[in-house]
């Protein structure tokens, strides 16, 4: 990934563009894990191709799953997955899983490793070594799975699987991330006695992601009872093999939709699902609060920015928060984002990073205990740092549309979930931009792709 500064395209005219988004990372990696322990061969159609999904594929292959690309109906190949063979054992020297900076790999795969025999070590990028892992370790130890080297609650550590997990009742404090719950739920049907998972913290962030996990499990025949708050009961049983077409990533659609507000223009996203478990569907609720017009007709989501961007007061924007904060920085009235304290434990401390970068451009942002307050202020040219965080990088791109002279440091980090983002962004702007405005940025944008 390049670390050069990327001149963010500026648009002096309202956009009028149509953008197609790659597949959902959250769904791709959930289905990959489930395919690795399903009762037969599965097929993922048009899955996401990104660093996070590549890391998941590599991890599952390391543990014995067969994953092969086959031609699909479009430009993206399908994946055919053969489950991890029964009785698969790691060599005496053990296996090594590179988690990179992928939360779904570092959280979802250790419980799966407990179902193979032998030591499996998990490591990752330097920034991954400070992301919280203690709840996963505690849950595994509560299930009587030995974990070595995790006394500090961070990577690296080694899971010593025995090929089977008895299951039963286990408690976890998932206040730092919904992934701690999803990780155990995904493999729980393969536990001998199933699972009764109890969250013992106050509230769970990003509950939509847990709902996604539960619905995916149910669609594959897994019996999940979530009728009691903070409790999930999973019955033991098979996970049905499947053939699934992946939805596009609605969270990654956010920066492109935000571009409509930043320029007072219109952006359309085709193939928007009518019913979905993705948290990104909240954009249909969030963007009108900024004064945008949002419609969904014949599968096309259309967002048109108003004459002015209004400030908002919104709770639990989860992974949508960086893009939401970028819009807030362009608003004419104050904004407050609540219920996102867990973002301090993501790829970077997103709250601190957003405050630092918005303020460095002349903005007026401050942290609260559980979120951000962003007040109107004129922004100026400058460098917007990514902190190796794909959503920070795209937040900088949004601001760059409305503020000339913005440069995003390490735009290449967007390859984590959206390879080719700079080229997609360039194509969106080029659909409308005046040639003179675009020419200054074209070469640099292409280089950043």
RARACOR-V799822 format. One record per backbone hydrogen bond with DSSP energy under -1.0 kcal/mol. CO is the residue of the C=O (numbers start at 1). NH is the residue of the N-H. E is the energy in kcal/mol with one decimal. If there is no record, write none. Layout:
co=CO nh=NH e=E
co=CO nh=NH e=E
This chain:
co=6 nh=408 e=-2.7
co=15 nh=266 e=-3.3
co=17 nh=268 e=-2.4
co=22 nh=249 e=-3.1
co=24 nh=28 e=-2.2
co=25 nh=29 e=-2.6
co=26 nh=30 e=-1.4
co=27 nh=31 e=-2.7
co=28 nh=32 e=-2.0
co=29 nh=33 e=-1.8
co=30 nh=34 e=-2.2
co=31 nh=35 e=-2.6
co=32 nh=36 e=-1.5
co=34 nh=37 e=-1.0
co=36 nh=84 e=-2.7
co=42 nh=81 e=-2.8
co=43 nh=244 e=-2.5
co=44 nh=79 e=-2.5
co=45 nh=246 e=-2.2
co=50 nh=54 e=-2.5
co=51 nh=55 e=-2.5
co=52 nh=56 e=-1.8
co=53 nh=57 e=-2.6
co=54 nh=58 e=-2.5
co=55 nh=59 e=-2.2
co=56 nh=60 e=-2.5
co=57 nh=61 e=-2.4
co=58 nh=62 e=-2.2
co=59 nh=63 e=-1.3
co=60 nh=65 e=-2.5
co=61 nh=64 e=-1.9
co=66 nh=82 e=-3.4
co=68 nh=80 e=-2.8
co=70 nh=78 e=-2.3
co=78 nh=70 e=-2.2
co=79 nh=44 e=-2.8
co=80 nh=68 e=-2.4
co=81 nh=42 e=-2.4
co=82 nh=66 e=-2.4
co=85 nh=88 e=-1.6
co=88 nh=117 e=-2.0
co=91 nh=94 e=-2.0
co=95 nh=121 e=-3.3
co=97 nh=123 e=-2.3
co=99 nh=102 e=-2.6
co=100 nh=125 e=-2.2
co=102 nh=106 e=-2.5
co=103 nh=107 e=-2.0
co=104 nh=108 e=-1.7
co=105 nh=109 e=-1.6
co=109 nh=113 e=-2.3
co=110 nh=114 e=-1.0
co=112 nh=115 e=-1.8
co=113 nh=116 e=-1.5
co=116 nh=163 e=-1.1
co=117 nh=90 e=-3.9
co=118 nh=161 e=-1.7
co=119 nh=95 e=-2.1
co=120 nh=159 e=-3.0
co=121 nh=97 e=-3.4
co=122 nh=157 e=-1.3
co=123 nh=99 e=-3.3
co=125 nh=128 e=-1.1
co=128 nh=131 e=-1.4
co=133 nh=137 e=-2.0
co=134 nh=138 e=-3.0
co=135 nh=139 e=-2.2
co=136 nh=140 e=-2.5
co=137 nh=141 e=-2.7
co=138 nh=142 e=-2.2
co=139 nh=143 e=-1.1
co=140 nh=145 e=-2.5
co=141 nh=144 e=-1.6
co=146 nh=160 e=-2.8
co=148 nh=158 e=-2.8
co=150 nh=153 e=-1.9
co=153 nh=133 e=-2.3
co=157 nh=122 e=-3.1
co=158 nh=148 e=-3.1
co=159 nh=120 e=-2.4
co=161 nh=118 e=-2.5
co=165 nh=192 e=-2.7
co=166 nh=193 e=-2.4
co=168 nh=196 e=-2.8
co=170 nh=198 e=-2.4
co=172 nh=200 e=-1.9
co=177 nh=180 e=-1.2
co=178 nh=181 e=-1.1
co=178 nh=182 e=-2.2
co=179 nh=183 e=-2.5
co=181 nh=185 e=-2.3
co=182 nh=186 e=-2.4
co=187 nh=190 e=-1.8
co=188 nh=191 e=-1.9
co=189 nh=237 e=-2.4
co=191 nh=194 e=-1.3
co=194 nh=168 e=-1.7
co=195 nh=234 e=-2.8
co=196 nh=170 e=-2.6
co=197 nh=232 e=-2.5
co=198 nh=172 e=-2.5
co=206 nh=209 e=-1.5
co=207 nh=211 e=-2.4
co=208 nh=212 e=-2.1
co=209 nh=213 e=-2.0
co=210 nh=214 e=-2.6
co=211 nh=215 e=-2.6
co=212 nh=216 e=-2.5
co=213 nh=217 e=-2.4
co=214 nh=218 e=-2.5
co=215 nh=219 e=-2.1
co=217 nh=220 e=-1.2
co=217 nh=222 e=-2.3
co=218 nh=221 e=-1.8
co=220 nh=240 e=-2.4
co=223 nh=235 e=-2.3
co=225 nh=233 e=-2.2
co=228 nh=231 e=-2.0
co=230 nh=199 e=-2.7
co=232 nh=197 e=-3.1
co=233 nh=225 e=-2.8
co=234 nh=195 e=-2.3
co=239 nh=39 e=-2.4
co=242 nh=43 e=-2.5
co=244 nh=45 e=-3.4
co=247 nh=24 e=-3.0
co=251 nh=254 e=-1.3
co=253 nh=257 e=-2.2
co=254 nh=258 e=-3.0
co=255 nh=259 e=-1.2
co=257 nh=260 e=-1.2
co=258 nh=262 e=-2.5
co=259 nh=263 e=-1.5
co=260 nh=265 e=-1.7
co=265 nh=305 e=-2.7
co=266 nh=17 e=-2.2
co=267 nh=303 e=-2.6
co=268 nh=19 e=-2.7
co=269 nh=301 e=-2.6
co=278 nh=281 e=-1.5
co=279 nh=282 e=-2.2
co=280 nh=283 e=-1.8
co=281 nh=284 e=-1.6
co=282 nh=285 e=-1.6
co=282 nh=286 e=-2.7
co=283 nh=287 e=-2.1
co=286 nh=289 e=-1.1
co=287 nh=290 e=-1.2
co=287 nh=292 e=-1.7
co=288 nh=291 e=-1.7
co=290 nh=310 e=-2.5
co=293 nh=304 e=-2.4
co=295 nh=302 e=-2.9
co=297 nh=300 e=-2.0
co=299 nh=272 e=-3.0
co=300 nh=297 e=-2.0
co=301 nh=269 e=-2.8
co=302 nh=295 e=-2.2
co=303 nh=267 e=-2.4
co=304 nh=293 e=-2.7
co=309 nh=332 e=-2.9
co=312 nh=336 e=-2.6
co=314 nh=338 e=-3.0
co=317 nh=320 e=-2.5
co=318 nh=321 e=-1.9
co=320 nh=324 e=-2.4
co=321 nh=325 e=-3.3
co=322 nh=326 e=-1.9
co=323 nh=327 e=-1.8
co=324 nh=328 e=-2.3
co=325 nh=329 e=-2.0
co=327 nh=330 e=-1.4
co=328 nh=331 e=-1.4
co=335 nh=374 e=-2.3
co=336 nh=314 e=-2.2
co=337 nh=372 e=-1.9
co=338 nh=316 e=-2.2
co=340 nh=343 e=-1.9
co=341 nh=344 e=-1.8
co=342 nh=345 e=-1.9
co=343 nh=346 e=-1.2
co=343 nh=350 e=-2.1
co=348 nh=350 e=-1.6
co=349 nh=353 e=-2.5
co=350 nh=354 e=-2.6
co=351 nh=355 e=-2.1
co=352 nh=356 e=-2.5
co=353 nh=357 e=-2.6
co=354 nh=358 e=-2.6
co=355 nh=359 e=-2.3
co=356 nh=360 e=-1.7
co=358 nh=363 e=-2.4
co=359 nh=362 e=-1.9
co=361 nh=380 e=-2.6
co=364 nh=375 e=-3.1
co=366 nh=373 e=-2.5
co=370 nh=340 e=-3.2
co=371 nh=368 e=-2.4
co=372 nh=337 e=-2.6
co=373 nh=366 e=-2.4
co=374 nh=335 e=-2.5
co=382 nh=407 e=-2.5
co=384 nh=409 e=-2.4
co=386 nh=389 e=-1.5
co=389 nh=393 e=-2.0
co=390 nh=394 e=-1.9
co=391 nh=395 e=-1.4
co=392 nh=396 e=-1.9
co=393 nh=397 e=-1.5
co=394 nh=398 e=-1.8
co=395 nh=399 e=-1.9
co=396 nh=400 e=-2.1
co=397 nh=401 e=-1.0
co=399 nh=402 e=-1.0
co=399 nh=403 e=-1.8
co=401 nh=11 e=-2.0
co=405 nh=382 e=-1.2
co=406 nh=8 e=-2.2
co=407 nh=384 e=-3.6
co=408 nh=6 e=-2.6
co=410 nh=413 e=-1.6
co=411 nh=414 e=-1.9
co=412 nh=415 e=-1.9
co=413 nh=416 e=-1.8
co=414 nh=417 e=-1.3
co=414 nh=418 e=-2.9
co=415 nh=51 e=-2.4
co=416 nh=52 e=-2.4
co=418 nh=421 e=-1.4
co=420 nh=424 e=-2.4
co=421 nh=425 e=-3.0
co=422 nh=426 e=-2.4
co=423 nh=427 e=-2.5
co=424 nh=428 e=-2.1
co=425 nh=429 e=-2.4
co=426 nh=430 e=-2.7
co=427 nh=431 e=-1.0
co=429 nh=432 e=-1.6
co=429 nh=433 e=-3.4
co=434 nh=438 e=-2.2
co=435 nh=439 e=-2.5
co=438 nh=441 e=-1.3
co=438 nh=442 e=-1.7
co=441 nh=445 e=-2.7
co=442 nh=446 e=-2.4
co=443 nh=447 e=-2.0
co=444 nh=448 e=-1.9
co=445 nh=449 e=-1.2
